[in-house]
Structure formats: C-alpha cells, structure tokens
Amino acid sequence: MKKKYTVIFIPPDNSNTRQFQFTKQSRRVLGSGILLIGVMMIGLFAHNLYLSHYIKESQPTIDHIDQLKSALVERDQEITHLNGMSDQITNDLKTIKDLEQKLTSILKIKPTSASPNISRGIDPTTQNFLSSNLTIQTLDHQAPIVTEHLNLLQRYYEIALLQKDRLDHTPTILPAEGEISSYHGYRGNPFGGRSKEYHNGIDIACNYGSPVLATADGVVTYVGRDPVFGLRVDLDHGHGIVTFYGHNSRLLVKKGDQVKKSDLIAYSGNSGRSTGSHLHYGTVVNGENIDPLTFTSFTKEEQPDV
C-alpha cells in the first residue's frame, strides 16, 4: 500500500493482534487534532492559573464589599429603628400637646408665651428629632424623657379630671341673684313673736319669677310641693352632697333629670310658708344640714341682731 501507514497493537500473549492503517493525510489531521487539544489544555491551565491569581489579588476587595453589604444592612436596620422611634416620639409629643390643651381648658388657664409648659422641659433635640444628624443613641436618650413627661402629664390630666368632676358636683355658686336676707342658723321668727327658730339654709331676696339655677351637676331626686317650702326641688350631687330649693313659683325639671351647674331648674316665688318672694336654698352633706355658704367664695356678713 502506497502512502499508507500501519499501526500494529500486539498484546503480551500475542493474541488478537490489531492493526490500523491510515493515510498520510489522515496522519496530518490526527496530528493537528492532537496539537489543538494540547493547545486547548494549555489554554485552560493558563486560564485557571490566571483566575486563581485574580481571585487572590481581588480577595481584599471582595471582603471589603462584603463588609459594605453588612454595613448597609445594619444601616437599614438603624434607619428603620430610627423611623419607628421618631414616629413614637412624634405621637407622644402630639399627645402631650393635646393633654396640655385639655388641662388648660379644664383649669381655665389662659396660655401665654411665659406660661410654664411641660413639653418645654423636653430637650430641643427631641422636639426637632427629624434632623439628619440624629442617631439611635440620641433617640434612645430622649425617648424615655418624652415618655416620662407624657406619663407625668397623663397623671396630671387624670387628677385634673377628677378635680373638675368633684368641682362640677360641688355647689360653689349661689342659685339666684339677690342679697342674702337671712343666713343659716338660729334666727328670730319671721312671722313675729320673740321666739327663735333654726333656719336650715339661706334666703336670697329676689323678685317673683327670678331664674333659679342648679348650683352643681347632679340628679333631680325630688320635685313637688312641700308644706313648709312650697314648690321645692332637691338635687343629689354625689359625694354625699344634696341641695334643695324652696318657695318657687314654677318648677322646670322632673325627678330623674340630669342637670349641670348653672342649668335653669325653677323660677322663684312665694309658695309655702313664706312672708314674701324669695328663694330658700339649703345644703345637706352626708345627712347633716350645713351652711350653703361653706362651698362658696361668698363672704358672710355679720348677721343682724335679733
């Protein structure tokens, strides 16, 4: 065979001998293939070597990137925490302002620029908590201060409500306009004679049909005609306090009605055992009759001799 090559494979035991024949052109193709495979293997080895070197050189950068990622995660968590604390402080400050306004209304304080203000005791940093330079440490320091002020103001508000409720149910005003013609206690008999009688209230001289006002919040417990006080109204104000209004010409409430301080409940008159148009006003505390002026700011004048 011309221009052919033969390759013989002889096993050690000389059995099954094999031979392969290929032409010169096939040999060239085979050599080129082997060379190409070699080049590819060298290329792959060089590439892996380059990658290994690149990774080694880039490791500090990779580590830095990982640190930056961790820092960003922590920063996001910090921002979320800051936002939550800021929202809480904002709500607390709004609540404080609302409570201060309610307290001002309850206590009837006219606010001025010089008036004490509980929220002014809070660090200005907290009141401007949205500034960009705030940190968690800052808010962690300020948040308890805001909470403390809020709790204190809440207690003040609750106390003020209790005091206002007690004040609203305390007969601190007089029920009608007019001079006090007869005080509480023993007096001369208004119907004549030298005898004395116990007067269980005060008499307020007023024109027939003058408005009679409730002296405190309460519930109407009696409406009717009394043999002594004529047309009479009794109010229970709670806390053991009861007031009664006698000698009226007309009654405007009925038993069970809820009334507020200064509500119109009757018109004065001359009904019952009376010598002229006036209002008899009395108070009872825990079952004991007392001077109605005890609850008012009215200064009792010296009682005339009898």
C-alpha positions as CSV (number, residue, x, y, z in Angstrom):
1,M,0.0,0.0,0.0
2,K,1.4,3.2,-1.1
3,K,1.3,6.3,1.0
4,K,-0.3,4.5,3.9
5,Y,0.8,3.9,7.4
6,T,0.1,0.9,9.6
7,V,-0.1,0.8,13.4
8,I,0.0,-2.7,15.0
9,F,-1.1,-3.4,18.6
10,I,0.4,-6.7,19.8
11,P,-0.8,-7.9,23.2
12,P,1.7,-9.6,25.6
13,D,0.3,-13.0,24.8
14,N,0.5,-12.4,21.1
15,S,-3.3,-13.0,20.7
16,N,-5.8,-10.8,19.0
17,T,-3.2,-8.6,17.3
18,R,-4.8,-5.5,15.9
19,Q,-3.6,-3.1,13.3
20,F,-4.8,0.2,11.9
21,Q,-3.9,1.8,8.6
22,F,-4.2,5.5,7.8
23,T,-3.0,7.6,5.0
24,K,-0.6,10.5,5.2
25,Q,-3.4,13.0,5.1
26,S,-5.1,11.2,8.0
27,R,-1.9,11.4,9.9
28,R,-1.8,15.1,9.4
29,V,-5.4,15.5,10.5
30,L,-4.7,13.4,13.6
31,G,-1.6,15.4,14.4
32,S,-3.5,18.7,14.0
33,G,-6.2,17.4,16.3
34,I,-3.7,16.3,19.0
35,L,-1.9,19.7,18.7
36,L,-5.3,21.5,19.0
37,I,-6.2,19.5,22.1
38,G,-2.8,20.3,23.6
39,V,-3.2,24.0,22.9
40,M,-6.7,23.9,24.5
41,M,-5.4,22.1,27.6
42,I,-2.6,24.6,27.9
43,G,-5.0,27.5,27.5
44,L,-7.4,26.1,30.1
45,F,-4.5,25.6,32.5
46,A,-3.3,29.2,31.9
47,H,-6.9,30.5,32.3
48,N,-7.3,28.6,35.7
49,L,-3.9,29.9,36.8
50,Y,-5.0,33.4,35.9
51,L,-8.3,33.1,37.7
52,S,-6.6,31.8,40.8
53,H,-4.2,34.7,40.8
54,Y,-7.1,37.2,40.1
55,I,-9.2,35.8,42.9
56,K,-6.2,36.0,45.3
57,E,-5.5,39.6,44.3
58,S,-9.2,40.6,44.5
59,Q,-9.9,38.9,47.8
60,P,-9.4,42.1,49.9
61,T,-11.8,43.9,47.6
62,I,-14.3,41.1,47.9
63,D,-14.0,41.2,51.7
64,H,-14.5,44.9,51.6
65,I,-17.6,44.6,49.5
66,D,-19.0,42.0,52.0
67,Q,-18.3,44.4,54.8
68,L,-20.1,47.2,52.9
69,K,-23.1,44.9,52.4
70,S,-23.2,44.1,56.1
71,A,-22.8,47.8,57.0
72,L,-25.7,48.6,54.6
73,V,-27.9,46.0,56.2
74,E,-27.1,47.4,59.7
75,R,-27.7,50.9,58.4
76,D,-31.1,49.9,57.0
77,Q,-32.0,48.4,60.4
78,E,-30.8,51.5,62.1
79,I,-32.9,53.7,59.8
80,T,-35.9,51.5,60.4
81,H,-35.4,51.7,64.2
82,L,-34.9,55.5,64.0
83,N,-38.1,55.9,62.0
84,G,-40.0,53.8,64.5
85,M,-38.7,55.8,67.4
86,S,-39.3,59.0,65.6
87,D,-42.9,58.1,64.9
88,Q,-43.3,57.1,68.6
89,I,-41.8,60.4,69.8
90,T,-44.0,62.3,67.3
91,N,-47.1,60.6,68.6
92,D,-46.0,61.2,72.2
93,L,-45.4,64.9,71.6
94,K,-48.8,65.3,69.9
95,T,-50.4,63.6,72.9
96,I,-48.5,65.9,75.3
97,K,-49.7,68.9,73.3
98,D,-53.3,67.6,73.3
99,L,-53.2,66.9,77.1
100,E,-51.7,70.4,77.8
101,Q,-54.6,72.0,75.8
102,K,-57.1,69.9,77.7
103,L,-55.5,70.8,81.0
104,T,-55.5,74.5,80.1
105,S,-59.2,74.2,79.3
106,I,-60.1,72.3,82.5
107,L,-58.0,74.5,84.7
108,K,-59.2,77.6,82.7
109,I,-55.6,78.8,82.2
110,K,-55.1,81.4,79.6
111,P,-51.9,80.3,77.8
112,T,-49.2,82.9,77.4
113,S,-45.6,82.8,76.0
114,A,-44.3,83.0,79.6
115,S,-46.6,80.3,80.8
116,P,-45.0,77.1,82.0
117,N,-45.3,74.3,79.6
118,I,-44.4,70.7,80.4
119,S,-43.3,70.0,76.9
120,R,-40.7,72.8,77.2
121,G,-38.8,70.6,79.6
122,I,-38.0,68.2,76.7
123,D,-34.6,68.6,75.1
124,P,-34.9,70.7,71.9
125,T,-33.1,67.8,70.1
126,T,-36.1,65.7,70.7
127,Q,-38.6,68.3,69.5
128,N,-36.5,68.5,66.3
129,F,-35.9,64.8,66.1
130,L,-36.2,64.7,62.3
131,S,-32.9,66.5,61.9
132,S,-30.4,64.5,59.8
133,N,-27.7,64.2,62.4
134,L,-29.8,62.2,64.9
135,T,-28.6,58.8,66.0
136,I,-30.2,55.9,67.8
137,Q,-28.2,56.8,70.8
138,T,-29.7,60.3,70.8
139,L,-33.3,59.0,70.5
140,D,-32.6,56.2,73.0
141,H,-31.7,59.0,75.4
142,Q,-34.6,61.3,74.5
143,A,-37.4,58.8,74.2
144,P,-37.5,57.9,77.9
145,I,-37.6,61.7,78.7
146,V,-40.6,62.2,76.4
147,T,-42.3,59.1,77.8
148,E,-41.7,60.4,81.4
149,H,-43.2,63.8,80.5
150,L,-46.1,62.1,78.8
151,N,-46.8,59.8,81.9
152,L,-46.5,62.8,84.2
153,L,-48.8,64.9,82.1
154,Q,-51.3,62.0,81.9
155,R,-51.4,61.7,85.7
156,Y,-51.9,65.5,85.9
157,Y,-54.7,65.2,83.4
158,E,-56.4,62.3,85.3
159,I,-56.1,64.3,88.6
160,A,-57.5,67.4,86.9
161,L,-60.4,65.4,85.5
162,L,-61.2,64.1,89.0
163,Q,-60.9,67.5,90.5
164,K,-63.0,69.0,87.7
165,D,-65.6,66.3,88.3
166,R,-65.6,67.0,92.0
167,L,-65.7,70.7,91.4
168,D,-68.6,70.4,88.9
169,H,-70.5,68.3,91.5
170,T,-69.8,70.8,94.4
171,P,-72.3,73.7,94.9
172,T,-69.8,76.6,94.6
173,I,-72.3,79.2,93.2
174,L,-75.4,80.8,94.5
175,P,-78.7,79.7,92.8
176,A,-80.1,83.2,92.3
177,E,-79.1,86.8,92.1
178,G,-80.0,88.9,95.1
179,E,-79.0,89.8,98.6
180,I,-79.0,87.2,101.4
181,S,-81.8,88.3,103.6
182,S,-81.4,85.5,106.2
183,Y,-78.4,83.3,107.0
184,H,-78.1,79.7,108.1
185,G,-78.6,79.0,111.8
186,Y,-80.9,80.3,114.5
187,R,-82.9,83.5,113.8
188,G,-85.9,85.4,115.1
189,N,-89.2,84.0,114.0
190,P,-90.0,85.8,110.7
191,F,-93.7,85.5,111.5
192,G,-93.5,87.6,114.6
193,G,-93.0,87.0,118.3
194,R,-90.0,86.7,120.5
195,S,-89.2,83.0,119.7
196,K,-86.3,81.8,117.6
197,E,-86.2,79.1,115.0
198,Y,-83.5,77.1,113.3
199,H,-83.0,78.2,109.7
200,N,-81.6,75.3,107.7
201,G,-80.5,77.3,104.7
202,I,-80.2,80.8,103.4
203,D,-82.8,83.1,102.0
204,I,-82.0,85.1,98.9
205,A,-84.2,88.1,98.3
206,C,-85.2,88.2,94.6
207,N,-88.2,89.2,92.5
208,Y,-91.0,86.9,91.8
209,G,-90.2,84.7,88.8
210,S,-86.4,85.2,89.0
211,P,-84.3,82.3,87.5
212,V,-83.2,79.6,89.9
213,L,-80.1,77.8,88.8
214,A,-78.6,74.4,89.8
215,T,-75.5,75.1,91.9
216,A,-73.7,72.0,90.8
217,D,-74.0,68.9,88.5
218,G,-76.5,66.4,89.8
219,V,-79.7,64.4,89.6
220,V,-83.1,65.6,90.5
221,T,-84.3,63.4,93.4
222,Y,-87.5,65.4,94.4
223,V,-89.9,67.6,92.7
224,G,-93.1,68.6,94.4
225,R,-95.0,70.7,96.9
226,D,-93.7,70.9,100.5
227,P,-95.9,72.2,103.3
228,V,-93.1,74.5,104.5
229,F,-91.0,75.2,101.4
230,G,-93.9,75.2,98.9
231,L,-92.7,74.2,95.4
232,R,-89.4,72.5,96.1
233,V,-86.6,70.9,94.1
234,D,-83.9,68.6,95.5
235,L,-80.7,67.7,93.7
236,D,-78.2,64.9,94.6
237,H,-74.7,65.9,93.5
238,G,-73.0,62.7,94.6
239,H,-70.1,62.6,97.2
240,G,-72.9,62.8,99.9
241,I,-73.9,66.3,98.9
242,V,-77.6,67.3,98.4
243,T,-79.1,70.8,97.7
244,F,-82.7,71.9,97.9
245,Y,-84.5,75.0,96.6
246,G,-87.8,76.2,98.1
247,H,-90.7,78.7,97.8
248,N,-90.6,78.6,94.0
249,S,-93.4,79.7,91.7
250,R,-92.7,77.2,88.9
251,L,-90.6,74.1,88.6
252,L,-88.9,73.2,85.3
253,V,-87.4,69.8,86.0
254,K,-88.7,66.4,86.9
255,K,-87.4,63.6,89.1
256,G,-84.6,61.7,87.5
257,D,-83.4,64.5,85.3
258,Q,-79.6,65.1,84.9
259,V,-78.7,68.7,85.4
260,K,-75.5,70.7,85.0
261,K,-74.2,73.5,87.1
262,S,-76.0,76.8,86.2
263,D,-78.9,74.9,84.5
264,L,-82.2,76.7,84.9
265,I,-84.4,74.4,87.2
266,A,-87.1,76.7,88.5
267,Y,-88.4,80.3,89.0
268,S,-88.5,81.9,92.4
269,G,-91.8,82.7,94.1
270,N,-93.6,82.9,97.4
271,S,-95.1,79.4,97.8
272,G,-95.2,77.5,101.1
273,R,-94.6,79.1,104.5
274,S,-93.2,82.4,103.3
275,T,-93.5,86.1,104.1
276,G,-92.6,87.3,100.6
277,S,-91.0,86.5,97.4
278,H,-87.6,84.9,97.9
279,L,-85.6,81.7,97.4
280,H,-84.7,79.4,100.2
281,Y,-81.5,77.5,99.5
282,G,-80.2,74.7,101.7
283,T,-77.4,72.0,101.6
284,V,-77.1,68.6,103.3
285,V,-73.7,66.7,103.4
286,N,-73.8,63.1,104.5
287,G,-77.2,63.6,106.1
288,E,-76.2,66.7,108.1
289,N,-77.6,70.1,107.3
290,I,-74.8,72.7,106.8
291,D,-74.4,76.3,105.8
292,P,-74.6,76.6,102.0
293,L,-72.0,79.4,102.0
294,T,-69.4,76.8,103.1
295,F,-68.9,75.8,99.5
296,T,-68.9,79.3,98.0
297,S,-66.5,82.2,97.9
298,F,-69.2,84.5,99.3
299,T,-68.1,86.3,102.5
300,K,-70.7,86.1,105.1
301,E,-71.6,89.4,106.6
302,E,-72.3,89.9,110.3
303,Q,-75.7,88.6,111.0
304,P,-78.1,91.3,112.3
305,D,-79.2,91.2,115.9
306,V,-82.5,89.5,116.5
